[in-house]
Amino acid sequence: MLKVMEWVPIVFFTFKILVFGTGMFFAIKWHYDKAKKEKEKKNNETSGS
């Protein structure tokens, strides 16, 4: 029973790192894309008028 319990924290910690890493990647990507879209919109408004 003790041998089984030794790898459980390793698996959960690895899973946690993967989930948080993926979440941070998409959060940064979302903010970057949002800023890029706002910048393009601002450039289109100034050059269009």
Secondary structure as UniProt FT lines:
FT   HELIX           2..48
//
